[in-house]
């Protein structure tokens, strides 16, 4: 029987003997054979050297133009080259564990975890990278070998790779009565257990790769296990792409919210308090309060009712909701507060069960619906210590939570209102570059709760809403919450990184679990539907992202200090104090810098603190009742009467930056003493 190959252009090729994707590529053109990195056969990725069985196959040959699929093959091979280099440099005592490709990670492209005979640091990366380049130059083939589990374990045992033996045992246990074969890749003197696929030989990796850092990582991500050494790297098909990535990483380093948070005095993580438990400093608290105050006002205008719930609750409450034991691995240990506590209490990991109990505390008529409860409620999750990251991954955080109880007929209108609110939040903060993801259940997964008919209804509701808004969206099975499908807003920040921020979820199941009802027009009990929504998500994470998006330079309405008043010398400190007082009386956060330093030093300090506006005052300003305005990024904007300055600031603040009369002012006639001095000092 022959092998028939169907190609994407509609043509076919037929072979009467054994054939591989590599041979098909050679038959098409020598250029394609050189460019091909892997193949897709009948929808599944495979090596170019994979033999194709008799029969008909659809074949697509992947080159560097095939996006993430090709990039994943490149980076997966880079991880294997890294492992081989480490074994060569540090000897037989090296145990290698896992080394995946990373596509969605902004900073890294691959990593490998090692149990090493000695510690290494970033200082060792140059030598390892050099060995990787030698391996690339050797053009070593990567050959796939399929072995029964016992033979694969024997091979790994001969090489002293005990972690790989554990992984093979896990594979066999998961497979049950019919364990599969185990795929190994031979790469010269190096052998690794891997599903593949890989580049045909190490030379295909090229020169566009770089090792980035070394860090600690627990085996299987469990801090009860041994700490391993993780080496991160990045790889691309071209040097230009690598250079652009390195530049983005440098920009990200400069914008790192952990560094800026410390420099600008916004927040701190104190190890005496506990990892993942941020302390908000005064300036950071102002940013958070401004965001929350604005959003609370929007919620009140939209008919939300504020509630407050406790930080702990009985474990049985979370059993009813289904969060326990579903989230048990991420919960803090239960607390026993008395002899009659039953299963004890939990630090609350989410707010929704409390809101269910508030609704259930009274009878409700269909005339009352929808009922919208909102809360900035603090919750606690036991994140692994290695996953904690400043504000964006913490153990104690607040959710701008709301739960809407409504009738079936009201669902789509309420979801649409939530979409409008989320769009308002993102546009107000300049986060207009986003995509919409509709997270659906995976029909093959058992993690979802509730009848299938409820899921079908909820998924239809969400599709109808995003289509009503004519939004470009993707449907992603497996991304639903365990109780219902959702709409996620995935935002791209100033550095091109994606963050999932606003979320809206339709839930037919928790009202069932809590036996929630309302009295319908027929005077009979009916089951409401619940919508979960959080346009910010968590203020901690949201602000961490905003710090990096704005590089710490917040718009006027959010800036902790909105105006720095800078007298050019001690002689004008009294007028400076009057200006600062006038600004504070108008509701602005103004600081007077009446230090004896020169005006240049004061301007530099305010610039480093990323204050939006500076009001420089000297003799002429004091005589004329003006200020010399200096804008954070555009420099001198010229003289302006103090009352006009206050009015312009108010317009910018109240419009959330949509009106910026000061930033657009013409500063070419800046002839005041303060402006002249700042110019003389090269500022």
C-alpha positions in Angstrom: 0.0 0.0 0.0 1.4 3.4 -0.9 1.6 6.7 1.1 -0.4 9.7 -0.3 0.6 13.2 1.0 -1.9 16.0 0.7 -0.2 19.5 0.8 -1.8 22.8 1.8 -1.8 24.1 -1.8 -4.2 21.2 -2.8 -1.5 19.1 -4.6 -0.7 15.6 -3.6 2.4 13.4 -3.7 2.5 9.6 -3.7 5.3 7.3 -2.4 5.5 3.5 -2.7 8.3 3.2 -0.2 9.0 4.8 3.3 8.7 8.5 3.4 9.4 11.3 6.0 8.3 15.0 6.0 12.0 15.8 5.3 11.9 13.8 2.1 8.7 15.5 1.0 10.4 18.9 1.6 13.4 17.9 -0.5 11.1 16.8 -3.3 9.3 20.1 -3.3 12.5 22.3 -3.3 15.9 22.5 -1.9 15.1 25.8 -0.3 12.1 24.4 1.6 14.2 21.5 2.8 16.7 24.0 4.2 14.0 26.1 5.8 11.8 23.4 7.3 12.1 23.0 11.1 9.2 20.5 11.8 6.0 19.2 10.3 2.4 19.0 11.1 0.9 15.6 10.0 -2.9 15.2 10.2 -3.0 18.2 12.7 -0.2 16.9 15.0 3.3 18.3 15.2 6.1 15.8 14.6 9.8 15.7 13.7 10.9 16.1 10.0 12.4 12.6 10.3 9.2 10.9 11.6 8.3 8.0 9.3 4.8 8.4 7.8 2.6 5.3 7.8 0.9 4.0 4.7 -2.3 5.6 3.7 -3.3 9.2 3.2 -1.9 12.1 5.3 -2.3 15.9 5.3 1.1 17.4 5.6 2.2 21.0 6.5 5.9 21.8 6.6 6.8 24.4 9.3 9.4 27.1 8.7 10.4 30.2 10.7 7.3 31.9 9.2 4.9 29.7 11.0 4.7 31.7 14.2 4.4 30.2 17.7 4.3 26.6 16.5 7.7 26.9 14.8 9.1 29.0 17.6 8.1 26.4 20.2 10.1 23.8 18.3 13.1 26.1 18.2 13.0 26.9 21.9 12.4 23.3 22.9 15.5 22.3 21.1 17.4 25.2 22.7 16.4 23.8 26.1 17.9 20.4 25.1 21.1 22.1 23.9 21.3 23.9 27.2 20.9 20.6 29.1 23.7 18.9 27.0 26.0 21.9 27.6 25.4 21.8 31.4 26.1 18.0 31.5 29.3 18.5 29.5 30.6 21.3 31.7 29.6 19.9 35.1 30.0 16.2 34.7 28.0 13.0 35.4 26.7 14.4 38.7 24.2 16.6 36.8 20.6 15.5 37.0 18.3 17.2 34.5 14.5 17.4 35.1 12.2 19.4 32.8 13.0 21.9 30.1 9.9 23.4 28.3 9.6 26.0 25.6 7.8 29.2 26.7 5.7 31.1 24.2 3.4 33.3 26.4 6.2 34.4 28.8 7.2 38.0 27.9 10.7 37.7 29.3 11.8 34.1 28.8 11.7 31.7 25.9 12.8 28.4 27.6 14.3 27.0 30.7 15.7 23.8 32.2 15.8 22.7 35.8 18.9 21.0 37.1 20.0 19.2 40.3 23.7 20.2 40.2 26.7 19.0 42.1 27.7 22.6 42.8 25.9 25.9 42.8 26.0 28.2 39.9 25.1 31.8 39.4 24.6 34.3 36.6 28.4 34.5 36.4 28.5 31.0 35.0 26.0 31.7 32.2 28.6 32.9 29.7 30.5 29.6 29.9 27.3 27.6 29.5 26.2 29.7 26.5 29.7 29.3 25.0 29.3 25.5 25.2 25.9 25.7 23.7 27.4 27.5 20.7 30.0 24.7 20.3 27.2 22.1 20.3 25.3 24.2 17.7 28.5 24.2 15.6 28.7 20.4 15.8 25.3 20.0 14.1 24.4 17.0 16.2 21.3 15.1 15.0 18.3 14.8 17.3 17.1 11.2 16.9 13.8 10.1 18.4 13.7 6.6 20.0 10.5 4.9 21.3 11.1 2.4 24.2 8.9 0.4 26.5 8.8 2.0 30.0 11.2 -0.5 31.6 13.8 0.0 28.9 13.5 3.7 29.1 13.9 3.6 32.9 17.0 1.4 32.5 18.5 3.9 30.1 17.9 6.7 32.5 19.2 4.7 35.4 22.4 4.1 33.6 22.8 7.8 33.3 21.9 8.5 36.9 18.8 10.5 36.0 16.5 9.7 39.0 14.1 12.5 38.3 13.4 11.1 34.8 12.7 7.7 36.3 10.1 9.3 38.6 8.6 11.0 35.6 8.4 7.7 33.7 6.7 6.1 36.7 4.1 8.9 36.7 3.5 8.4 33.0 2.9 4.7 33.5 0.6 5.4 36.5 -1.5 7.9 34.5 -1.8 5.5 31.6 -3.2 2.7 33.7 -3.3 -0.9 32.4 -1.8 -0.1 29.0 1.3 2.0 29.5 2.6 3.8 26.4 6.0 3.7 25.0 8.4 6.4 26.2 10.0 8.8 23.7 13.6 9.6 24.2 15.8 11.9 22.1 19.5 11.0 21.5 21.7 14.0 20.8 25.2 12.6 20.5 26.3 11.5 24.0 23.2 13.2 25.5 19.8 11.4 26.0 16.7 13.0 27.3 13.1 11.9 27.8 10.9 14.2 25.8 7.6 14.2 23.8 9.2 16.4 21.0 9.2 17.5 18.3 12.7 19.0 17.8 14.8 20.5 15.1 16.5 17.9 12.9 20.0 18.8 14.2 21.5 21.3 16.7 22.9 23.5 13.9 19.4 24.6 13.1 19.3 26.5 16.4 21.5 29.1 14.8 23.0 32.0 16.7 20.0 34.0 17.9 19.8 32.7 21.5 20.9 34.0 24.9 20.9 32.8 28.5 19.2 35.3 30.7 19.4 34.3 34.3 19.7 31.5 36.9 17.2 31.1 39.7 16.0 28.6 42.2 12.9 26.4 41.6 11.4 23.6 43.6 11.0 20.2 42.0 7.4 20.1 40.6 6.8 23.6 42.0 6.3 22.2 45.5 8.3 23.9 48.3 8.4 20.7 50.2 10.7 19.2 47.5 14.3 19.9 46.8 15.4 23.3 45.5 16.8 23.0 41.9 18.7 25.4 39.7 16.6 26.9 36.9 18.4 28.4 33.9 16.3 30.7 31.7 17.1 31.6 28.1 15.5 33.0 25.0 15.8 32.0 21.4 14.6 33.4 18.1 15.0 32.6 14.4 16.8 35.9 13.7 19.4 38.1 15.4 17.2 41.1 14.8 14.3 39.5 16.7 16.7 38.6 19.5 18.0 42.1 19.7 14.5 43.6 19.8 13.6 41.2 22.6 16.6 42.1 24.6 15.7 45.8 24.2 12.1 45.1 25.4 13.5 43.3 28.4 15.7 46.2 29.3 12.7 48.5 29.1 10.8 46.1 31.3 13.7 46.1 33.8 13.5 49.9 33.9 9.7 49.8 34.4 9.8 46.9 37.0 7.0 47.8 39.4 9.0 46.3 42.3 11.9 48.7 41.6 9.7 51.7 40.9 7.5 50.9 43.9 10.5 51.2 46.1 12.0 54.3 44.4 8.7 56.2 44.4 7.6 55.1 47.9 4.5 53.3 46.8 4.5 49.9 48.6 6.9 47.4 50.2 7.1 43.7 50.9 8.4 43.2 54.5 9.6 39.8 55.3 8.8 40.3 59.0 5.1 40.8 57.9 5.3 37.9 55.4 6.0 37.2 51.7 3.2 38.1 49.4 1.6 40.5 51.9 2.2 44.0 50.5 2.2 47.1 52.8 0.8 50.2 51.0 2.9 53.3 51.7 1.1 56.7 51.8 1.8 57.5 48.1 0.7 54.1 46.9 -2.3 54.3 49.1 -3.3 57.5 47.3 -3.2 55.8 43.9 -5.3 52.9 45.2 -7.8 55.2 47.0 -8.3 57.3 43.8 -9.0 54.2 41.7 -11.4 52.8 44.3 -13.2 56.0 44.9 -13.7 56.6 41.2 -15.0 53.0 40.7 -17.2 53.1 43.7 -18.9 56.2 42.3 -19.4 54.5 39.0 -21.0 51.5 40.8 -23.4 53.6 42.8 -24.5 55.4 39.7 -25.2 52.0 38.2 -27.4 50.7 41.0 -24.9 48.6 42.9 -25.4 48.1 46.6 -22.1 48.1 48.7 -21.6 45.3 51.2 -18.8 44.3 53.6 -18.0 40.7 54.6 -15.6 39.2 57.1 -12.1 37.9 56.4 -12.8 34.4 57.6 -15.7 32.0 57.3 -16.7 28.5 58.2 -15.1 25.8 56.0 -18.6 24.4 55.4 -19.6 27.6 53.6 -16.9 26.9 51.0 -18.0 23.3 50.8 -21.4 24.5 49.8 -20.0 26.8 47.2 -17.8 24.1 45.8 -14.6 26.1 46.2 -13.5 23.6 48.9 -12.0 21.1 48.1 -11.7 22.3 44.5 -9.2 25.1 45.5 -7.9 23.2 48.6 -4.3 23.3 47.4 -4.5 27.2 47.3 -6.1 27.7 50.7 -4.5 28.7 54.0 -4.9 26.0 56.7 -8.2 25.8 58.6 -8.4 27.4 62.0 -10.1 26.0 65.0 -11.5 28.8 67.1 -13.5 26.7 69.6 -14.6 23.2 70.5 -17.8 23.4 68.4 -16.3 24.8 65.2 -16.8 21.6 63.2 -14.4 21.7 60.3 -13.1 25.1 61.5 -12.7 28.4 59.6 -10.8 29.5 56.6 -9.2 32.8 55.6 -11.7 33.6 52.8 -10.2 32.8 49.3 -13.2 34.5 47.5 -16.2 36.8 48.3 -19.0 35.1 46.4 -20.2 32.7 49.1 -20.7 35.6 51.5 -22.8 37.5 49.0 -24.9 34.4 48.5 -25.7 34.3 52.2 -26.6 38.0 52.1 -29.1 37.4 49.3 -30.5 34.4 51.1 -31.0 36.3 54.3 -34.2 37.9 53.0 -37.1 37.0 50.6 -36.9 38.6 47.2 -39.5 39.4 44.5 -38.9 39.5 40.8 -39.7 43.2 41.1 -36.4 43.7 43.1 -34.2 42.1 40.5 -31.5 42.6 39.4 -29.8 42.9 42.8 -26.2 44.0 42.5 -23.9 43.6 45.5 -20.4 45.1 45.3 -17.4 44.9 47.6 -13.8 45.7 47.7 -13.2 42.5 49.7 -9.8 41.2 50.8 -9.1 37.5 50.1 -6.2 35.2 50.8 -4.6 32.5 48.6 -1.6 30.3 49.6 0.5 31.0 46.5 3.8 29.1 46.3 6.7 31.3 47.4 8.5 30.9 44.1 5.5 32.3 42.3 5.2 35.5 44.3 6.0 38.7 42.4 5.7 42.1 43.9 2.1 43.3 43.6 1.1 41.1 40.6 1.2 37.8 42.5 0.5 38.0 46.2 -1.1 36.0 49.0 -3.4 38.7 50.4 -5.2 40.9 47.9 -8.5 42.8 47.3 -11.0 42.0 44.6 -13.3 44.7 43.2 -16.0 42.1 43.3 -19.6 42.3 42.4 -22.3 39.6 42.2 -25.5 40.3 40.3 -28.6 38.2 40.9 -31.1 38.5 38.1 -33.7 36.7 36.1 -33.0 34.6 33.0 -34.5 37.3 30.9 -32.2 40.0 32.4 -28.9 38.1 32.0 -27.7 39.6 28.7 -28.6 43.2 29.5 -26.7 42.8 32.8 -23.7 41.2 31.1 -23.7 44.0 28.5 -23.7 46.6 31.3 -20.7 44.8 32.8 -18.9 44.9 29.5 -19.6 48.7 29.2 -18.2 49.3 32.7 -15.0 47.2 31.9 -14.5 49.1 28.7 -14.9 52.4 30.6 -12.3 51.4 33.1 -9.7 50.3 30.5 -10.2 53.3 28.3 -10.0 55.8 31.2 -6.6 54.3 32.1 -5.3 54.3 28.5 -5.5 50.5 28.3 -7.3 50.5 24.9 -5.3 47.7 23.3 -7.0 44.5 24.4 -8.5 41.4 23.0 -11.6 39.6 24.2 -11.6 35.9 25.2 -14.7 33.9 25.8 -13.7 31.1 28.1 -15.8 27.9 27.6 -15.9 24.6 29.4 -13.8 21.7 28.0 -16.4 18.9 27.4 -13.7 16.3 28.1 -12.9 17.7 31.6 -14.6 16.7 34.8 -13.7 19.8 36.7 -16.9 21.7 35.8 -20.0 21.7 38.1 -23.7 21.8 37.1 -26.0 20.4 34.4 -24.8 20.7 30.8 -28.0 22.6 29.8 -27.0 25.4 32.2 -23.6 25.6 30.6 -25.2 25.8 27.1 -27.4 28.6 28.2 -24.6 30.6 29.8 -22.3 30.2 26.9 -25.0 31.3 24.5 -25.7 34.4 26.7 -22.0 35.4 26.5 -21.8 34.9 22.7 -24.9 37.0 22.2 -23.4 39.9 24.2 -20.0 40.0 22.5 -21.7 39.8 19.1 -24.0 42.7 20.1 -21.0 44.8 20.8 -19.4 43.6 17.5 -16.3 42.7 19.4 -13.5 40.6 17.9 -13.2 37.7 20.2 -11.9 34.2 20.4 -13.5 31.2 22.0 -11.2 29.1 24.2 -12.4 25.8 25.6 -11.0 25.0 29.0 -10.7 28.6 30.1 -14.1 28.7 32.0 -14.3 28.9 35.8 -15.5 25.7 37.3 -19.0 27.1 37.8 -19.5 29.0 34.6 -18.2 30.5 31.3 -16.6 33.9 31.2 -15.6 36.9 29.2 -12.0 38.0 29.8 -10.4 41.2 28.7 -6.7 40.5 27.8 -4.9 43.8 27.8 -1.6 44.6 26.0 0.5 47.1 27.9 3.1 49.6 26.7 5.7 46.9 26.3 3.5 44.5 24.3 2.9 42.1 27.3 -0.6 40.6 27.7 -2.4 40.7 31.0 -5.8 39.3 31.8 -7.7 42.1 33.7 -11.4 42.5 33.6 -13.6 39.4 33.8 -17.3 38.7 33.6 -18.8 35.3 34.4 -22.3 33.9 34.1 -23.1 31.3 36.8 -26.2 29.1 36.8 -24.7 26.8 39.4 -23.9 28.7 42.7 -27.6 29.9 43.0 -28.5 26.2 42.8 -25.9 25.1 45.4 -27.1 27.8 47.8 -30.8 27.2 47.0 -31.4 30.9 46.1 -34.9 31.9 45.0 -37.1 34.8 44.2 -40.8 35.0 43.9 -42.0 35.4 40.3 -45.1 37.0 38.9 -46.8 33.7 39.3 -46.2 33.9 43.0 -44.0 30.7 42.8 -40.3 30.4 43.7 -37.8 30.7 40.8 -34.1 30.3 40.6 -32.0 33.5 39.9 -28.9 33.5 37.8 -25.7 35.1 39.0 -23.1 37.2 37.3 -19.6 37.6 38.7 -17.7 40.7 37.5 -14.5 42.5 38.4 -13.3 45.2 36.0 -10.0 45.8 37.9 -9.6 42.2 39.2 -7.4 42.9 42.1 -6.3 46.5 42.8 -2.9 45.2 43.9 -2.2 43.4 40.6 -3.9 46.2 38.5 -1.7 48.9 40.1 1.4 46.7 39.7 0.6 46.5 36.0 -0.2 50.3 35.8 3.1 51.2 37.4 4.9 49.3 34.6 2.5 50.5 31.9 3.1 54.2 32.9 6.7 53.6 34.0 5.7 55.2 37.3 4.5 58.4 35.6 0.8 58.3 36.5 -1.7 60.6 34.9 -2.6 63.7 37.0 -5.7 62.4 38.6 -3.8 59.3 40.0 -0.4 60.9 40.7 0.4 60.8 44.5 1.9 64.3 44.2 0.3 66.3 41.4 2.2 69.6 41.6 5.6 70.3 43.1 6.0 74.0 44.0 9.6 75.1 43.6 10.9 78.5 44.8 14.0 79.5 43.0 15.5 80.7 46.3 14.7 81.2 49.9 13.5 84.7 49.2 10.4 83.4 47.4 9.6 80.6 49.9 6.6 82.5 51.3 5.1 83.0 47.9 5.7 79.3 47.1 3.9 78.4 50.4 0.9 80.6 49.2 0.9 78.8 45.9 1.0 75.4 47.5 -1.8 76.4 49.9 -4.0 77.7 47.0 -3.5 74.4 45.2 -4.4 72.3 48.2 -7.5 74.4 48.9 -8.5 73.6 45.3 -8.2 69.9 46.1 -4.8 69.2 44.6 -2.0 67.2 46.1 0.8 69.8 46.1 4.2 69.7 47.8 6.4 72.7 48.6 10.1 72.1 48.1 11.5 75.0 50.2 14.9 73.3 50.7 18.0 75.6 50.3 19.1 73.7 47.2 19.4 75.3 43.8 16.4 75.2 41.5 18.1 72.7 39.2 18.4 70.1 42.0 14.7 70.7 42.9 13.6 70.1 39.4 15.7 67.0 39.1 14.1 65.6 42.3 10.6 66.3 41.2 11.4 64.8 37.8 12.8 61.6 39.4 9.6 61.5 41.5 7.6 61.7 38.3 5.5 64.6 39.5 3.2 65.7 36.6 3.7 69.4 37.0 6.2 71.8 38.6 5.3 75.3 39.5 8.6 77.3 39.5 8.3 80.6 41.3 10.6 83.6 41.5 10.5 87.4 41.9 8.5 88.0 38.7 5.9 85.3 39.6 5.5 86.7 43.1 4.9 90.2 41.7 2.5 89.1 39.0 0.6 86.3 40.8 1.8 83.7 38.3 3.7 80.4 38.2 6.3 79.2 35.6 4.9 75.8 34.6 7.2 72.9 33.9 5.5 69.7 32.6 6.9 66.3 33.5 7.9 65.2 30.0 7.7 68.4 27.8 9.7 70.7 30.0 9.0 74.5 30.3 5.4 75.4 29.3 5.7 79.1 30.1 4.1 81.6 32.6 0.5 81.3 33.6 -1.7 83.1 36.1 -2.2 81.1 39.3 -6.0 81.0 38.9 -5.7 79.9 35.3 -3.2 77.2 36.4 -5.7 75.9 38.9 -8.5 75.9 36.4 -6.4 74.0 33.8 -5.3 71.5 36.4 -9.0 70.9 37.4 -10.0 70.3 33.8 -7.3 67.7 33.3 -7.9 66.0 36.6 -11.7 65.9 36.3 -11.6 64.6 32.7 -9.1 61.9 33.8 -6.6 63.3 31.4 -8.8 63.6 28.3 -8.4 67.4 28.6 -4.8 68.6 28.9 -4.7 72.3 28.3 -1.4 72.7 30.2 0.4 70.0 28.3 -0.5 71.6 25.1 0.6 75.2 26.1 3.2 77.1 24.1 6.2 77.5 26.2 8.3 79.5 23.7 7.7 82.8 25.6 8.8 81.5 29.0 10.6 84.7 30.2 9.9 84.4 33.9 12.8 84.3 36.3 12.0 80.6 37.3 11.9 79.5 33.7 15.0 81.3 32.8 17.0 79.8 35.6 15.9 76.3 34.8 17.0 76.9 31.2 20.4 78.2 32.3 20.9 75.0 34.3 20.3 72.9 31.2 16.9 71.6 32.3 
